[in-house]
């Protein structure tokens, strides 16, 4: 059976496009119309000519396998969410993993750096070790089944050839079996009659995958190696930059004789110098000292603080910058900040290393977003108008966009494979565009009439959240992986909603004035809108940032001026900062270990501060003269 685009299965899964074809069936990208998320649909077709008794055994075995696969839960394994039979064929439904498969990366770039491959090998060996501990053999480890996500995480996908393994009875009992891809399949996997595959078979396939990635060339098949020893060249014969230790480990993993290989995935990890790489549970964050919300004593009236008037588009850029700084905090990228210390906005690193960019003339630089490979995307008008630039790890600045005429581009969001989402008015109004890895610019949104779309934020399933006034006022929208645009919020009356922030589990935090003033809201996975903050009187709350453990950091003027607050998972609101006098603090960004970066004018002008885990406040920037430094706010 060949599935066609638009075909519905189980009155739930709508087929979008084929992802791959093999001897045992095919994998399709589909849309779960019940949960509104993309999925990968694996169609497994039994071998032709099977008798009814064998087919019945096959169905029973498939159900058993699918039930066990659905219980697997590992950060480097694709998650199986459903299984069913239709029209005589069996189907597995898996989470759709957004990213680039390793085969595509090798084809584009050639041999991969050893450091990257060892990191991914450790993750994949973790996944395989976990599978083997659950009695599951993957049987089809290959570059095409390794997805590299945008954050650098490797995920093993496609359980199409999976086998339940019993060390006391290792025979394969069903006919729903393939031999895998020849270049990566060990010789015992070709023995259909016996099927003596065990964890060492997956070790061979991963070794062959590493061979291909490190050399840029697929290894010869097991049968070619058996027929002629000269068919196989050691990895360092193809790439002398591979270390001898890594080559030795790969060669042992690819031994033709089962007994000569590593006995377990963990043994292979140890030989590669990776040790045990099972993820440890995150340490509980150290909470800073804080005080409960209370009425502040009346300060002496100071001179009013001058506010900078922010253009409308800057709110979109600011929201992205907050998310980017959260990425910086979580993934350990050195923080880069925008500052006016030199008399104009430019980029600085607040670690004593000084200025990062030296933008010529009166031109300014802003809106930093960390990208892969140690580069940084940012927006600048250094060439006379707002464009997107990339700063490499060596400090070289490369212009990314060349918007025609006087039009502009801004607010970059990196995607997997080197693509970039961004906002631009290159076609006469604000729309979202994508620049592919080859430099081609493709318009993503086509907002009707005079409406615009802006500030894209990637969701984990591959969809894009964004803000748009396409229906007459600011609302949240989602563009699915298939290009379908769905309105997410329906704010009553003339009120508006904006600035979405995805949360784990599919919920969305956002800001809205739907109840008459700015408050924080959560759109749950079931579509229910729940008001998160209830700021007393006419005061407001905004700028939500999720923390690990379910807490939310935000900015509020509930006590008369802007301060930082934390709402715990139990709904308790705790004041985090107590800025002296009439000065204020805002725009929190969590850091590892429980510290918080934020902006404050407590010393007379906007500077960056850190609230440590012990409650101590440390000034990070000391901007010369009248210049200022700050983090983005909504």
C-alpha positions in Angstrom: 0.0 0.0 0.0 1.3 3.4 -0.9 -0.1 6.3 1.1 -1.0 9.4 -0.8 -0.9 13.1 0.3 -4.0 14.0 2.2 -5.0 10.5 3.0 -6.5 10.0 6.5 -5.8 7.0 8.7 -7.8 6.1 11.8 -9.8 9.3 11.2 -6.9 11.1 12.9 -3.6 11.1 10.9 -3.4 13.0 7.7 -0.5 12.1 5.4 1.6 15.1 4.3 4.6 13.8 2.4 6.9 10.8 2.2 10.1 10.9 4.3 11.8 7.7 3.2 11.2 4.3 1.5 12.6 0.9 2.4 12.1 -2.8 1.8 9.8 -3.1 4.8 7.6 -0.1 4.0 7.9 3.7 4.2 8.0 6.6 6.6 5.7 9.6 6.1 5.3 13.0 7.6 1.8 13.3 8.8 -0.4 15.6 10.9 -2.2 14.4 14.1 -5.5 16.3 13.6 -6.5 15.5 17.2 -3.5 17.1 18.9 -2.5 19.5 16.1 1.1 18.3 16.0 3.3 16.8 13.2 4.2 13.1 13.5 6.2 10.5 11.7 4.1 7.6 10.4 6.0 4.3 9.8 4.2 1.9 7.5 5.4 -1.7 7.8 4.3 -4.1 5.1 4.6 -7.9 5.7 6.6 -9.9 3.3 4.4 -11.3 0.5 3.2 -14.9 0.3 2.8 -15.4 4.1 0.3 -18.0 5.2 -2.6 -16.9 7.5 -1.1 -18.6 10.6 2.2 -16.6 10.1 0.3 -13.4 9.5 -1.7 -13.9 12.8 1.6 -14.5 14.6 3.0 -11.3 13.0 0.1 -9.2 14.2 0.5 -10.5 17.7 4.3 -9.9 17.7 3.8 -6.4 16.3 1.4 -5.4 19.0 3.8 -6.7 21.6 6.7 -4.8 20.1 4.7 -1.6 19.7 3.6 -1.8 23.4 7.2 -2.0 24.6 8.4 0.7 22.2 5.8 3.1 23.6 7.2 2.6 27.0 10.7 3.7 26.0 11.6 7.1 27.2 15.1 8.5 26.5 16.2 12.0 25.4 18.1 10.5 22.4 15.4 8.2 21.2 12.3 9.1 19.2 9.2 8.5 21.2 6.6 6.0 19.9 3.1 7.4 20.6 0.6 5.1 18.9 0.3 1.9 16.8 -2.6 0.5 14.7 -3.4 -1.7 11.7 -5.4 -0.6 8.7 -6.0 -2.3 5.3 -3.8 -5.2 6.3 -0.7 -3.1 7.1 0.8 -2.1 10.5 1.7 1.4 11.5 3.8 3.0 14.2 3.3 6.7 15.1 6.3 8.5 16.4 7.1 12.1 17.4 8.4 14.1 14.5 12.0 15.1 15.2 12.9 18.4 13.6 16.5 18.5 12.3 18.9 17.3 9.7 19.8 13.6 9.4 23.5 12.7 9.7 23.6 11.4 6.1 22.5 14.8 4.7 25.1 16.5 6.8 27.9 14.2 5.6 26.8 14.6 2.0 26.9 18.4 2.4 30.0 18.8 4.5 32.0 15.6 4.0 33.9 14.0 7.0 32.7 15.3 10.3 34.9 16.7 13.1 35.9 14.0 15.5 34.9 16.1 18.5 31.3 16.4 17.2 31.1 12.8 16.4 32.3 11.6 19.8 29.7 13.8 21.4 26.9 12.4 19.3 28.3 8.8 19.7 28.1 9.2 23.4 24.5 10.2 23.1 23.6 7.4 20.7 25.4 4.8 22.9 23.4 6.0 25.8 20.2 5.5 23.8 21.3 2.0 22.6 22.4 1.0 26.1 19.0 2.0 27.4 17.2 0.0 24.6 19.3 -3.1 25.3 18.5 -2.8 29.0 14.8 -2.9 28.0 15.2 -6.0 25.8 15.1 -4.0 22.5 17.5 -4.3 19.6 17.2 -1.5 17.0 18.8 -3.3 14.0 18.9 -0.3 11.7 21.4 2.2 13.1 22.7 4.2 10.2 23.3 7.9 9.4 19.9 8.3 7.8 18.3 7.3 11.2 20.4 9.8 13.2 18.8 13.2 13.4 20.9 16.1 14.6 18.7 18.8 16.2 19.3 22.5 16.1 20.7 22.5 19.6 23.3 19.8 18.7 21.5 16.8 20.2 21.5 13.5 18.3 18.3 11.5 18.2 18.0 7.9 17.0 14.8 7.4 15.0 12.9 4.8 13.0 12.2 1.6 14.9 11.1 -0.2 11.7 13.4 -3.3 12.1 13.3 -3.4 15.9 13.5 -6.8 17.6 12.6 -7.9 21.1 15.7 -9.6 22.5 15.8 -12.4 25.1 19.4 -13.5 25.9 18.1 -17.0 26.6 16.3 -17.3 23.3 17.8 -14.9 20.8 16.0 -16.2 17.7 13.8 -14.0 15.6 10.3 -15.3 15.6 8.5 -13.3 13.0 8.6 -12.5 9.3 8.4 -8.7 9.8 12.1 -8.4 9.5 14.4 -6.7 7.1 18.2 -7.0 6.8 18.9 -3.3 7.3 21.0 -1.2 5.1 23.9 -3.3 3.8 26.8 -0.9 4.6 25.8 -0.8 8.2 24.3 -4.2 8.9 26.5 -6.9 10.6 26.8 -10.3 8.8 24.6 -12.1 11.3 21.7 -9.9 10.4 21.7 -11.5 6.9 20.9 -14.9 8.5 17.1 -14.8 8.1 16.7 -18.4 9.3 18.5 -17.9 12.6 18.5 -14.2 13.2 21.1 -14.3 16.0 21.2 -10.6 16.6 21.9 -9.1 20.0 23.3 -5.8 21.4 26.6 -6.5 19.5 24.7 -6.1 16.2 23.8 -2.5 17.1 27.4 -1.9 18.2 28.5 -3.0 14.6 26.0 -0.6 13.0 27.0 2.3 15.1 30.7 1.6 14.4 29.9 1.6 10.7 27.9 4.9 11.1 31.0 6.5 12.8 33.2 5.1 10.1 31.1 6.9 7.5 30.8 10.2 9.4 34.6 10.4 10.3 35.8 9.5 6.8 33.1 10.9 4.6 32.8 7.5 2.9 30.3 4.6 3.5 32.1 1.4 4.6 31.9 -1.7 2.4 29.2 -4.2 3.2 29.9 -7.1 5.4 29.7 -9.5 2.5 32.2 -7.4 0.5 34.6 -7.5 3.5 34.2 -11.3 3.8 34.9 -11.8 0.0 37.9 -9.5 -0.1 40.0 -8.1 2.8 41.4 -5.4 0.6 37.8 -3.9 0.2 38.1 -2.5 3.7 40.4 0.5 4.5 41.0 1.5 8.1 39.5 5.0 8.9 42.9 6.7 9.3 43.7 5.6 5.8 41.0 7.9 4.6 41.3 10.6 7.1 44.6 11.0 9.0 43.0 13.6 11.4 41.2 10.7 13.2 42.9 9.9 16.5 44.4 6.4 16.8 42.2 5.6 19.9 39.0 6.4 18.0 40.1 4.4 15.0 40.9 1.4 17.3 37.4 1.6 18.9 35.6 1.9 15.5 37.6 -1.1 14.1 36.7 -3.3 17.1 33.0 -2.3 16.8 33.0 -3.3 13.2 34.6 -6.7 13.7 32.9 -9.3 11.5 33.0 -12.0 14.2 30.4 -11.2 16.9 32.7 -12.3 19.8 35.4 -9.9 18.8 33.2 -6.8 19.1 32.4 -4.8 22.2 30.0 -6.8 24.3 27.9 -3.7 25.3 27.2 -0.1 24.3 28.8 1.0 27.5 32.0 -0.9 26.7 32.2 0.9 23.4 31.6 4.3 25.1 34.5 3.5 27.5 36.8 2.6 24.7 36.0 6.0 23.0 36.9 7.8 26.2 33.3 8.8 26.9 32.7 6.8 30.1 29.1 6.7 31.4 27.1 9.3 29.6 23.7 8.6 31.1 22.0 12.0 31.8 21.9 12.8 35.5 18.8 14.5 36.9 19.2 18.3 37.1 20.3 19.6 40.4 17.6 21.7 42.2 18.3 25.4 41.6 19.6 27.4 44.5 17.0 29.9 45.4 18.2 33.5 46.1 17.1 35.2 49.3 13.9 37.0 48.7 11.1 38.7 50.5 7.4 38.3 50.2 5.3 40.9 48.4 4.7 43.9 50.6 3.9 47.6 50.4 7.1 49.6 50.2 7.6 52.6 52.4 7.1 55.8 50.5 10.5 56.9 49.0 11.6 60.5 48.7 10.4 61.9 45.4 13.3 61.8 43.0 13.7 63.2 39.6 11.6 61.3 37.1 13.4 58.5 35.2 13.6 59.2 31.5 12.2 56.4 29.4 13.4 55.6 25.9 10.6 55.5 23.5 10.7 52.1 21.8 9.5 51.6 18.2 6.7 49.0 17.7 9.0 46.6 15.9 11.5 46.6 18.8 9.0 44.8 21.0 9.2 41.8 18.6 13.0 42.0 18.6 13.0 42.4 22.4 10.9 39.3 22.9 13.3 37.3 20.8 16.3 38.7 22.6 14.8 37.5 25.9 14.4 34.0 24.5 17.9 34.1 23.1 19.4 35.0 26.5 17.5 32.2 28.1 19.2 29.9 25.5 22.5 31.5 26.5 21.8 30.7 30.2 20.7 27.2 29.6 23.3 26.1 27.1 26.3 27.9 28.5 26.9 30.3 25.6 28.8 33.4 26.8 26.4 36.2 27.3 26.5 39.1 24.8 24.6 42.3 25.6 23.6 45.5 23.8 25.0 48.6 25.3 25.1 52.3 24.7 28.4 52.8 26.6 30.2 54.1 23.5 27.5 56.6 22.7 25.5 54.2 20.5 24.1 50.7 20.7 26.8 48.0 20.1 27.6 44.5 21.4 29.6 43.8 24.5 30.5 40.7 26.5 30.1 41.4 30.2 33.0 39.3 31.3 35.8 41.9 31.3 36.6 41.1 27.7 35.2 44.3 26.5 33.6 45.2 23.2 32.8 42.5 20.7 31.7 44.5 17.7 33.0 47.9 16.7 30.3 49.0 14.3 31.5 52.0 12.2 30.3 55.5 12.4 27.0 56.2 14.1 25.5 52.8 13.1 24.2 50.6 15.9 24.0 46.8 16.6 21.3 45.0 18.5 19.1 41.9 18.7 21.6 39.1 19.4 20.6 35.4 18.9 23.1 32.6 19.6 23.4 30.3 16.6 25.1 26.9 16.1 28.8 26.4 15.8 29.8 29.2 18.1 28.4 31.9 15.8 26.1 34.7 16.8 23.3 36.2 14.7 22.4 39.8 15.2 20.7 42.8 13.6 22.6 45.9 12.6 22.1 49.0 10.4 25.9 49.2 9.9 25.4 49.4 6.2 22.7 52.1 6.3 19.6 50.0 7.2 18.6 47.1 9.4 20.1 43.8 8.1 21.0 40.5 9.7 24.7 39.6 10.3 26.6 36.6 11.6 29.6 36.9 13.9 31.9 33.9 13.6 33.8 32.4 16.5 36.9 34.3 15.3 35.1 37.6 15.5 34.6 38.0 11.7 31.3 39.7 10.8 29.5 38.4 7.7 26.4 40.1 6.3 23.6 37.5 5.9 20.7 39.3 4.3 20.8 41.8 1.4 17.3 43.2 1.5 16.4 44.9 -1.8 16.1 48.7 -2.0 15.4 50.5 1.2 13.6 47.6 2.8 14.9 46.0 6.0 15.3 42.6 7.7 15.6 41.9 11.5 14.9 39.5 14.4 16.8 36.3 13.3 15.9 32.9 14.7 18.4 30.1 13.9 17.0 26.8 12.6 18.5 23.3 12.0 20.7 22.9 9.0 21.9 26.5 8.9 18.6 28.1 7.9 17.4 31.3 9.6 13.8 32.5 10.3 13.5 36.3 10.3 11.1 39.2 9.9 11.4 41.6 6.9 9.4 44.2 5.1 11.2 43.4 1.8 7.8 42.8 0.1 6.2 46.0 1.4 5.1 44.9 4.9 6.3 42.9 7.8 6.3 39.2 7.0 8.3 36.1 8.2 10.9 34.8 5.8 13.4 31.9 5.8 16.9 32.0 4.5 18.0 28.4 3.6 21.5 27.1 4.1 22.3 27.9 0.5 21.3 31.5 0.9 17.9 31.4 -0.8 15.2 33.6 0.8 11.7 32.1 0.9 8.7 34.0 2.2 7.0 31.9 4.9 3.9 34.0 5.8 1.5 35.6 3.3 -0.6 37.8 5.6 -3.9 38.9 3.9 -4.5 42.6 3.1 -2.5 45.1 5.0 -1.9 43.0 8.1 1.6 41.9 9.1 3.3 39.0 10.8 6.4 39.1 13.0 8.5 37.8 15.8 8.6 34.1 15.0 9.4 31.6 17.8 10.2 27.9 17.1 8.2 25.2 18.9 9.7 21.8 19.6 7.5 20.0 17.1 8.6 22.1 14.1 5.8 24.6 14.1 6.3 28.4 14.3 4.5 30.6 16.8 4.2 34.3 15.9 2.3 37.5 16.4 0.1 38.9 13.7 -2.6 41.5 13.2 -4.0 39.7 10.1 -7.5 39.7 11.7 -7.5 43.3 12.7 -5.6 43.2 16.1 -2.6 41.5 17.6 -3.2 37.8 18.2 -1.0 34.6 18.4 -0.9 32.3 15.5 0.8 29.0 14.7 2.1 27.9 11.3 2.3 24.1 11.1 5.1 22.2 9.4 2.8 21.9 6.4 2.3 25.6 6.1 -1.2 25.8 7.6 -1.8 28.9 9.7 -4.1 28.6 12.7 -5.2 31.3 15.0 -4.2 30.4 18.5 -5.7 33.1 20.6 -9.2 34.8 20.3 -8.9 37.7 22.6 -12.3 39.2 23.5 -13.4 42.6 22.2 -10.7 45.0 21.1 -8.2 43.6 23.5 -5.0 42.0 22.2 -2.5 39.1 22.9 1.2 39.0 22.0 4.7 37.8 22.7 4.3 34.0 22.9 6.8 31.9 24.9 6.5 28.1 24.5 6.6 26.0 27.7 7.5 22.3 28.1 4.4 20.1 27.5 2.9 22.2 24.7 1.6 25.1 26.8 2.2 28.8 25.8 2.9 31.7 28.1 1.9 35.1 26.7 1.0 38.7 27.6 -2.4 40.1 27.0 -4.6 43.0 28.1 -7.8 40.9 27.6 -9.0 41.8 31.1 -8.2 45.5 30.9 -4.5 45.6 31.7 -1.4 43.7 30.9 -1.3 40.3 32.7 0.4 36.9 32.1 -1.7 34.1 30.7 -1.2 30.5 29.8 -2.7 28.7 26.9 -2.8 25.0 27.9 -2.4 22.1 25.6 -6.2 21.6 25.6 -6.8 25.2 24.4 -7.9 26.6 27.7 -6.7 30.1 28.5 -5.8 30.5 32.2 -4.9 33.8 33.8 -1.6 33.4 35.6 -1.1 36.7 37.4 -3.7 38.8 39.2 -1.8 42.0 39.8 -3.5 44.2 42.5 -5.3 47.4 41.5 -4.4 49.0 38.3 -0.8 47.6 38.3 0.4 45.3 35.6 2.7 42.2 35.0 4.5 41.2 31.9 7.7 39.6 30.4 7.3 36.0 31.5 10.3 33.7 31.5 9.8 30.0 32.5 12.2 28.5 35.0 13.0 24.8 35.6 10.6 23.2 38.0 7.5 25.2 36.8 8.2 28.6 38.3 7.9 31.8 36.2 10.0 34.9 36.5 8.4 38.1 35.4 8.4 41.9 35.7 5.6 43.8 37.5 4.9 47.3 38.9 2.5 45.8 41.5 4.3 47.5 44.3 4.5 50.9 42.7 7.5 50.4 40.4 9.1 47.8 38.1 10.6 44.9 40.1 11.3 41.2 39.5 9.0 38.6 40.9 8.8 34.8 40.9 5.5 32.9 40.7 6.1 29.4 42.2 4.5 26.3 40.8 2.0 26.6 43.7 0.9 30.1 42.5 2.7 32.0 45.3 4.2 35.3 44.1 7.5 36.2 45.7 9.3 39.5 45.2 12.8 38.9 44.0 14.4 42.4 43.9 14.0 45.3 46.2 15.6 48.1 44.3 16.6 51.1 46.5 14.6 54.4 46.3 12.6 55.0 43.2 14.9 53.0 41.0 13.7 49.9 39.2 14.7 46.4 38.0 13.3 44.5 35.1 13.8 41.9 32.3 14.9 38.7 34.2 17.0 36.0 32.6 17.6 32.8 34.6 21.2 31.4 34.7 22.4 27.9 35.6 22.6 27.4 39.4 19.7 29.7 40.3 21.3 33.1 39.6 19.4 35.7 37.6 20.6 38.3 35.2 18.5 41.5 35.1 18.5 45.2 34.1 18.3 48.0 36.7 18.8 51.7 37.0 19.6 51.4 40.7 22.8 53.2 40.3 21.4 56.0 38.2 21.3 54.5 34.8 20.5 51.2 33.1 23.2 48.5 33.9 23.3 44.7 34.1 23.2 43.0 37.5 23.3 39.4 38.7 21.3 38.2 41.7 23.4 35.3 42.9 22.1 32.1 44.5 22.9 33.5 47.9 20.9 36.6 47.4 23.8 38.9 46.7 23.4 41.5 43.9 26.5 42.1 41.8 26.8 44.8 39.2 28.2 43.2 36.0 28.5 46.2 33.6 30.1 49.6 34.4 29.2 51.5 31.3 31.4 54.6 30.9 29.9 58.1 30.8 26.2 58.4 30.1 26.0 55.2 28.1 23.8 52.4 29.3 23.6 48.6 29.1 20.4 46.5 29.3 18.7 43.3 28.6 15.6 43.2 26.4 12.1 43.7 27.9 8.8 43.0 26.3 
